[in-house]
Amino acid sequence: MNENLIKVEGHPGYYRDMKTGAIVNMNKSALEAAKAQKEKRIKDEQEIQELKNDVKELKQLLKELINSKV
């Protein structure tokens, strides 16, 4: 491990880079889990937007159908 890194008290897997002052997460599995969670959230948000668009289109089609029968 880099000699510029010291453990952050009370936060396992976190180290402070004494040269830059940055906090570094050395826990690879937690980082991968966070990335996967972010990707899932983005995918879910896209799916919700697609569903909203579908509902909007259906409402428009229903309005057109109703107006054509009047």
Chimera marker file (.cmm) of the C-alpha trace (Angstrom):
<marker_set name="trace">
<marker id="1" x="0.000" y="0.000" z="0.000" r="1" g="1" b="0" radius="0.5"/>
<marker id="2" x="1.083" y="3.560" z="-0.631" r="1" g="1" b="0" radius="0.5"/>
<marker id="3" x="2.979" y="5.176" z="2.255" r="1" g="1" b="0" radius="0.5"/>
<marker id="4" x="0.981" y="8.391" z="1.724" r="1" g="1" b="0" radius="0.5"/>
<marker id="5" x="-2.236" y="6.647" z="2.836" r="1" g="1" b="0" radius="0.5"/>
<marker id="6" x="-3.426" y="6.456" z="6.436" r="1" g="1" b="0" radius="0.5"/>
<marker id="7" x="-6.566" y="4.724" z="7.733" r="1" g="1" b="0" radius="0.5"/>
<marker id="8" x="-9.615" y="6.898" z="8.397" r="1" g="1" b="0" radius="0.5"/>
<marker id="9" x="-10.738" y="6.296" z="11.968" r="1" g="1" b="0" radius="0.5"/>
<marker id="10" x="-14.197" y="4.734" z="12.266" r="1" g="1" b="0" radius="0.5"/>
<marker id="11" x="-14.484" y="3.994" z="8.515" r="1" g="1" b="0" radius="0.5"/>
<marker id="12" x="-13.085" y="0.595" z="7.529" r="1" g="1" b="0" radius="0.5"/>
<marker id="13" x="-11.729" y="0.454" z="3.998" r="1" g="1" b="0" radius="0.5"/>
<marker id="14" x="-11.257" y="4.233" z="3.768" r="1" g="1" b="0" radius="0.5"/>
<marker id="15" x="-7.858" y="5.902" z="3.678" r="1" g="1" b="0" radius="0.5"/>
<marker id="16" x="-6.718" y="9.518" z="3.518" r="1" g="1" b="0" radius="0.5"/>
<marker id="17" x="-4.069" y="10.423" z="0.961" r="1" g="1" b="0" radius="0.5"/>
<marker id="18" x="-1.774" y="12.687" z="2.972" r="1" g="1" b="0" radius="0.5"/>
<marker id="19" x="-0.360" y="14.272" z="-0.179" r="1" g="1" b="0" radius="0.5"/>
<marker id="20" x="-3.719" y="15.412" z="-1.632" r="1" g="1" b="0" radius="0.5"/>
<marker id="21" x="-6.020" y="15.189" z="1.393" r="1" g="1" b="0" radius="0.5"/>
<marker id="22" x="-8.434" y="13.016" z="-0.597" r="1" g="1" b="0" radius="0.5"/>
<marker id="23" x="-10.384" y="10.158" z="0.982" r="1" g="1" b="0" radius="0.5"/>
<marker id="24" x="-9.822" y="6.908" z="-0.926" r="1" g="1" b="0" radius="0.5"/>
<marker id="25" x="-12.149" y="3.892" z="-0.786" r="1" g="1" b="0" radius="0.5"/>
<marker id="26" x="-10.028" y="0.759" z="-0.969" r="1" g="1" b="0" radius="0.5"/>
<marker id="27" x="-13.023" y="-1.609" z="-0.655" r="1" g="1" b="0" radius="0.5"/>
<marker id="28" x="-13.346" y="-2.914" z="-4.242" r="1" g="1" b="0" radius="0.5"/>
<marker id="29" x="-16.482" y="-4.992" z="-3.622" r="1" g="1" b="0" radius="0.5"/>
<marker id="30" x="-18.328" y="-1.982" z="-2.166" r="1" g="1" b="0" radius="0.5"/>
<marker id="31" x="-17.298" y="0.099" z="-5.168" r="1" g="1" b="0" radius="0.5"/>
<marker id="32" x="-18.555" y="-2.553" z="-7.592" r="1" g="1" b="0" radius="0.5"/>
<marker id="33" x="-21.828" y="-2.837" z="-5.659" r="1" g="1" b="0" radius="0.5"/>
<marker id="34" x="-22.297" y="0.950" z="-5.813" r="1" g="1" b="0" radius="0.5"/>
<marker id="35" x="-21.660" y="0.958" z="-9.567" r="1" g="1" b="0" radius="0.5"/>
<marker id="36" x="-24.166" y="-1.874" z="-10.095" r="1" g="1" b="0" radius="0.5"/>
<marker id="37" x="-26.754" y="-0.063" z="-7.968" r="1" g="1" b="0" radius="0.5"/>
<marker id="38" x="-26.276" y="3.133" z="-10.003" r="1" g="1" b="0" radius="0.5"/>
<marker id="39" x="-26.654" y="1.253" z="-13.290" r="1" g="1" b="0" radius="0.5"/>
<marker id="40" x="-29.867" y="-0.390" z="-12.016" r="1" g="1" b="0" radius="0.5"/>
<marker id="41" x="-31.265" y="2.972" z="-10.916" r="1" g="1" b="0" radius="0.5"/>
<marker id="42" x="-30.535" y="4.483" z="-14.331" r="1" g="1" b="0" radius="0.5"/>
<marker id="43" x="-32.140" y="1.498" z="-16.073" r="1" g="1" b="0" radius="0.5"/>
<marker id="44" x="-35.213" y="1.747" z="-13.815" r="1" g="1" b="0" radius="0.5"/>
<marker id="45" x="-35.523" y="5.497" z="-14.490" r="1" g="1" b="0" radius="0.5"/>
<marker id="46" x="-35.348" y="4.870" z="-18.244" r="1" g="1" b="0" radius="0.5"/>
<marker id="47" x="-38.017" y="2.175" z="-17.989" r="1" g="1" b="0" radius="0.5"/>
<marker id="48" x="-40.287" y="4.504" z="-16.010" r="1" g="1" b="0" radius="0.5"/>
<marker id="49" x="-39.846" y="7.222" z="-18.637" r="1" g="1" b="0" radius="0.5"/>
<marker id="50" x="-40.716" y="4.742" z="-21.398" r="1" g="1" b="0" radius="0.5"/>
<marker id="51" x="-43.862" y="3.723" z="-19.508" r="1" g="1" b="0" radius="0.5"/>
<marker id="52" x="-44.849" y="7.370" z="-19.070" r="1" g="1" b="0" radius="0.5"/>
<marker id="53" x="-44.402" y="7.909" z="-22.797" r="1" g="1" b="0" radius="0.5"/>
<marker id="54" x="-46.522" y="4.832" z="-23.557" r="1" g="1" b="0" radius="0.5"/>
<marker id="55" x="-49.329" y="6.059" z="-21.290" r="1" g="1" b="0" radius="0.5"/>
<marker id="56" x="-49.180" y="9.498" z="-22.924" r="1" g="1" b="0" radius="0.5"/>
<marker id="57" x="-49.443" y="7.896" z="-26.375" r="1" g="1" b="0" radius="0.5"/>
<marker id="58" x="-52.373" y="5.706" z="-25.289" r="1" g="1" b="0" radius="0.5"/>
<marker id="59" x="-54.214" y="8.724" z="-23.884" r="1" g="1" b="0" radius="0.5"/>
<marker id="60" x="-53.725" y="10.574" z="-27.163" r="1" g="1" b="0" radius="0.5"/>
<marker id="61" x="-54.988" y="7.604" z="-29.166" r="1" g="1" b="0" radius="0.5"/>
<marker id="62" x="-58.052" y="7.312" z="-26.939" r="1" g="1" b="0" radius="0.5"/>
<marker id="63" x="-58.815" y="11.015" z="-27.390" r="1" g="1" b="0" radius="0.5"/>
<marker id="64" x="-58.527" y="10.639" z="-31.155" r="1" g="1" b="0" radius="0.5"/>
<marker id="65" x="-60.800" y="7.594" z="-31.104" r="1" g="1" b="0" radius="0.5"/>
<marker id="66" x="-63.414" y="9.370" z="-29.003" r="1" g="1" b="0" radius="0.5"/>
<marker id="67" x="-63.278" y="12.483" z="-31.213" r="1" g="1" b="0" radius="0.5"/>
<marker id="68" x="-63.629" y="10.438" z="-34.404" r="1" g="1" b="0" radius="0.5"/>
<marker id="69" x="-66.864" y="8.809" z="-33.126" r="1" g="1" b="0" radius="0.5"/>
<marker id="70" x="-68.492" y="12.120" z="-32.168" r="1" g="1" b="0" radius="0.5"/>
<link id1="1" id2="2" r="1" g="1" b="0" radius="0.2"/>
<link id1="2" id2="3" r="1" g="1" b="0" radius="0.2"/>
<link id1="3" id2="4" r="1" g="1" b="0" radius="0.2"/>
<link id1="4" id2="5" r="1" g="1" b="0" radius="0.2"/>
<link id1="5" id2="6" r="1" g="1" b="0" radius="0.2"/>
<link id1="6" id2="7" r="1" g="1" b="0" radius="0.2"/>
<link id1="7" id2="8" r="1" g="1" b="0" radius="0.2"/>
<link id1="8" id2="9" r="1" g="1" b="0" radius="0.2"/>
<link id1="9" id2="10" r="1" g="1" b="0" radius="0.2"/>
<link id1="10" id2="11" r="1" g="1" b="0" radius="0.2"/>
<link id1="11" id2="12" r="1" g="1" b="0" radius="0.2"/>
<link id1="12" id2="13" r="1" g="1" b="0" radius="0.2"/>
<link id1="13" id2="14" r="1" g="1" b="0" radius="0.2"/>
<link id1="14" id2="15" r="1" g="1" b="0" radius="0.2"/>
<link id1="15" id2="16" r="1" g="1" b="0" radius="0.2"/>
<link id1="16" id2="17" r="1" g="1" b="0" radius="0.2"/>
<link id1="17" id2="18" r="1" g="1" b="0" radius="0.2"/>
<link id1="18" id2="19" r="1" g="1" b="0" radius="0.2"/>
<link id1="19" id2="20" r="1" g="1" b="0" radius="0.2"/>
<link id1="20" id2="21" r="1" g="1" b="0" radius="0.2"/>
<link id1="21" id2="22" r="1" g="1" b="0" radius="0.2"/>
<link id1="22" id2="23" r="1" g="1" b="0" radius="0.2"/>
<link id1="23" id2="24" r="1" g="1" b="0" radius="0.2"/>
<link id1="24" id2="25" r="1" g="1" b="0" radius="0.2"/>
<link id1="25" id2="26" r="1" g="1" b="0" radius="0.2"/>
<link id1="26" id2="27" r="1" g="1" b="0" radius="0.2"/>
<link id1="27" id2="28" r="1" g="1" b="0" radius="0.2"/>
<link id1="28" id2="29" r="1" g="1" b="0" radius="0.2"/>
<link id1="29" id2="30" r="1" g="1" b="0" radius="0.2"/>
<link id1="30" id2="31" r="1" g="1" b="0" radius="0.2"/>
<link id1="31" id2="32" r="1" g="1" b="0" radius="0.2"/>
<link id1="32" id2="33" r="1" g="1" b="0" radius="0.2"/>
<link id1="33" id2="34" r="1" g="1" b="0" radius="0.2"/>
<link id1="34" id2="35" r="1" g="1" b="0" radius="0.2"/>
<link id1="35" id2="36" r="1" g="1" b="0" radius="0.2"/>
<link id1="36" id2="37" r="1" g="1" b="0" radius="0.2"/>
<link id1="37" id2="38" r="1" g="1" b="0" radius="0.2"/>
<link id1="38" id2="39" r="1" g="1" b="0" radius="0.2"/>
<link id1="39" id2="40" r="1" g="1" b="0" radius="0.2"/>
<link id1="40" id2="41" r="1" g="1" b="0" radius="0.2"/>
<link id1="41" id2="42" r="1" g="1" b="0" radius="0.2"/>
<link id1="42" id2="43" r="1" g="1" b="0" radius="0.2"/>
<link id1="43" id2="44" r="1" g="1" b="0" radius="0.2"/>
<link id1="44" id2="45" r="1" g="1" b="0" radius="0.2"/>
<link id1="45" id2="46" r="1" g="1" b="0" radius="0.2"/>
<link id1="46" id2="47" r="1" g="1" b="0" radius="0.2"/>
<link id1="47" id2="48" r="1" g="1" b="0" radius="0.2"/>
<link id1="48" id2="49" r="1" g="1" b="0" radius="0.2"/>
<link id1="49" id2="50" r="1" g="1" b="0" radius="0.2"/>
<link id1="50" id2="51" r="1" g="1" b="0" radius="0.2"/>
<link id1="51" id2="52" r="1" g="1" b="0" radius="0.2"/>
<link id1="52" id2="53" r="1" g="1" b="0" radius="0.2"/>
<link id1="53" id2="54" r="1" g="1" b="0" radius="0.2"/>
<link id1="54" id2="55" r="1" g="1" b="0" radius="0.2"/>
<link id1="55" id2="56" r="1" g="1" b="0" radius="0.2"/>
<link id1="56" id2="57" r="1" g="1" b="0" radius="0.2"/>
<link id1="57" id2="58" r="1" g="1" b="0" radius="0.2"/>
<link id1="58" id2="59" r="1" g="1" b="0" radius="0.2"/>
<link id1="59" id2="60" r="1" g="1" b="0" radius="0.2"/>
<link id1="60" id2="61" r="1" g="1" b="0" radius="0.2"/>
<link id1="61" id2="62" r="1" g="1" b="0" radius="0.2"/>
<link id1="62" id2="63" r="1" g="1" b="0" radius="0.2"/>
<link id1="63" id2="64" r="1" g="1" b="0" radius="0.2"/>
<link id1="64" id2="65" r="1" g="1" b="0" radius="0.2"/>
<link id1="65" id2="66" r="1" g="1" b="0" radius="0.2"/>
<link id1="66" id2="67" r="1" g="1" b="0" radius="0.2"/>
<link id1="67" id2="68" r="1" g="1" b="0" radius="0.2"/>
<link id1="68" id2="69" r="1" g="1" b="0" radius="0.2"/>
<link id1="69" id2="70" r="1" g="1" b="0" radius="0.2"/>
</marker_set>
